[in-house]
C-alpha cells in the first residue's frame, strides 16, 4: 500500500558516508537485498493533519535509504522524528540531521529524539 504523500517535502539527497554505510549494512544485513543497494540518505518532511479534516498539521523528519539514481525505499524509513508542531522546527531538525549525515556521524551520533523505524 502506498503512503499518502500529499504533504511531503523532499529536503536533501546525501551520499552515505563510509562509517554510516558500515553501520547501515550491519543493521540491515538480514533485510531485503534491495536495501543493500542504498548509497544515499533521502531526508524529507512529512506532514499530516493532527485530526481528520483538520487544517492544523504536525510534521515529521524522515530519513530513507536511497540509491544513487534517487530511488528511495519508502517502505523502510530508517529514522522518523516524533511529531513536531511547527514546520519551521521540523526544518531546523532536518538541517541538523543533514549536517550529521555530511559529517558521516548520522548513525553514530543520532539524536535521542529520533527513533529507528
Phi, psi and omega in degrees: 000132179281145177282161177273111180255036179302316178242078184231121183238105176295137180250308185204161181226104191236134178302143176285128178288167183301313181294313179296323180298317179299313179296318179300314181296323177294319181295319185256020185299333181260000181272186183305143179298333180300319181297333180292346177278351182296132180233355185223162169254136177248114183259131182216161173250130178243126179251145175211147180298144180290336174215156177306139179065016178272150175262004178259128185245154163243160188234148174234143170266125182235139179239122180248146168288149182214164177265172181297335180263028173067018172280124179249151184267086186295337178283348186232058176298134183275325177221148176215128179283161170294163179302137180242133186289333187244135175299321179300313180295322177296320178296321178295319177295318178300319179297319178297318178295318178300322178296317178297319179298313181296332178271004181060037181235014185298311183278336181275334182234039183297150180292141177292339179283349178267153177235146173284133182261000000 
